[in-house]
Amino acid sequence: MSADLDLSDPSPLTEEPSSITERDADLLFRQARTVRSFTDQPVTQAELQAAWDLAKWGPTAMNTGPLRVLVVATPAARERLAAHMNDGNKQRVLDAPVSLVLAADPRFHTTLPVLAPHASERAAELESAPQVRAAMARTNALLQSGYLIVALRAVGLGVGPMSGMDAAGIDADLLAEDGWSSLMVLNVGHVAGDGDAFPRAARLDWAQATRTL
Ligand SMILES: Cc1cc2nc3c(=O)[nH]c(=O)nc-3n(C[C@H](O)[C@H](O)[C@H](O)COP(=O)(O)O)c2cc1C
């Protein structure tokens, strides 16, 4: 680390013009809210794919990329998913234009030869270490879930994440054929008005959340 780096100053380390604009920072973070009300405008496959094509570049350990997504689009599929959500979340799934079940793939190691050719020999080791795989899949898929929330906002969509659900029920009913483990559900759509967002709660600031050694 550079000796003249002032660690007491939380301002950006560089003035390079490659940083995002204030407008983009508002869109992605400061003005972005957890959305609970959407317009009737459908969400297209192209919009979801555009978000994925951003989120997929976010880093994961060894480039494992274990996040998988079940797109729950039809009314019948939404009814099926809603049955596994906590009471307060059921109607939100039924009302959303589309819901995404974000899941971790514990068999992500089969993609290592493509995603991590530098570490492809790990695939054989991981095959016989299912608990290690499950933990790696969960950690890295949760990380990618955060990237996907921000990416969906980046393409102009509103997002309502929810983990109040019977994850085992979702896995058995909706994900058994894939062997994926559900992590959360994202309701996704075009935001109606203020999105029925709850009052904005405080966040910890830099000084409260950090310690510098
Ligand atoms: C992983 C995760 C799980 C959540 N689960 C629920 C949930 O089950 N039900 C709900 O109403 N909101 C849920 N939320 C929404 C959070 O309460 C909300 O994002 C947080 O309070 C920040 O709100 P804001 O984005 O409007 O500032 C969840 C959010 C995340 C990221």
The ligand as a Tripos MOL2 file, in Angstrom:
@<TRIPOS>MOLECULE
LIG
   31    33     1     0     0
SMALL
NO_CHARGES

@<TRIPOS>ATOM
      1 C1        -31.9270  -11.3080    1.5600 C.3       1 LIG1
      2 C2        -33.1050  -10.4090    1.8360 C.ar      1 LIG1
      3 C3        -34.2410  -10.9500    2.4020 C.ar      1 LIG1
      4 C4        -35.3600  -10.1750    2.6380 C.ar      1 LIG1
      5 N1        -36.5240  -10.7570    3.0760 N.ar      1 LIG1
      6 C5        -37.6450  -10.0310    3.1240 C.ar      1 LIG1
      7 C6        -38.8890  -10.6600    3.3810 C.ar      1 LIG1
      8 O1        -38.9850  -11.8760    3.5750 O.2       1 LIG1
      9 N2        -40.0190   -9.8920    3.3980 N.ar      1 LIG1
     10 C7        -39.9590   -8.5390    3.1720 C.ar      1 LIG1
     11 O2        -41.0100   -7.8790    3.1890 O.2       1 LIG1
     12 N3        -38.7820   -7.9020    2.9140 N.ar      1 LIG1
     13 C8        -37.6320   -8.6210    2.8700 C.ar      1 LIG1
     14 N4        -36.4360   -8.0120    2.5640 N.ar      1 LIG1
     15 C9        -36.4040   -6.5700    2.3580 C.3       1 LIG1
     16 C10       -35.5260   -5.8220    3.3960 C.3       1 LIG1
     17 O3        -36.2160   -5.6730    4.6080 O.3       1 LIG1
     18 C11       -35.1690   -4.4590    2.7770 C.3       1 LIG1
     19 O4        -34.4040   -4.6990    1.6230 O.3       1 LIG1
     20 C12       -34.3770   -3.5660    3.7230 C.3       1 LIG1
     21 O5        -35.1440   -3.2310    4.8340 O.3       1 LIG1
     22 C13       -33.9130   -2.3020    3.0280 C.3       1 LIG1
     23 O6        -35.0140   -1.5970    2.5070 O.3       1 LIG1
     24 P1        -34.7710   -0.4150    1.4370 P.3       1 LIG1
     25 O7        -34.0770   -1.0450    0.2690 O.co2     1 LIG1
     26 O8        -36.1330    0.0530    1.0460 O.co2     1 LIG1
     27 O9        -33.9610    0.6260    2.1040 O.co2     1 LIG1
     28 C14       -35.3090   -8.7840    2.3420 C.ar      1 LIG1
     29 C15       -34.1480   -8.2340    1.7760 C.ar      1 LIG1
     30 C16       -33.0750   -9.0370    1.5190 C.ar      1 LIG1
     31 C17       -31.8630   -8.4110    0.8440 C.3       1 LIG1
@<TRIPOS>BOND
     1     1     2 1
     2     2     3 ar
     3     2    30 ar
     4     3     4 ar
     5     4     5 ar
     6     4    28 ar
     7     5     6 ar
     8     6     7 ar
     9     6    13 1
    10     7     8 2
    11     7     9 ar
    12     9    10 ar
    13    10    11 2
    14    10    12 ar
    15    12    13 ar
    16    13    14 ar
    17    14    15 1
    18    14    28 ar
    19    15    16 1
    20    16    17 1
    21    16    18 1
    22    18    19 1
    23    18    20 1
    24    20    21 1
    25    20    22 1
    26    22    23 1
    27    23    24 1
    28    24    25 2
    29    24    26 1
    30    24    27 1
    31    28    29 ar
    32    29    30 ar
    33    30    31 1
@<TRIPOS>SUBSTRUCTURE
     1 LIG1         1 GROUP 0 **** ****
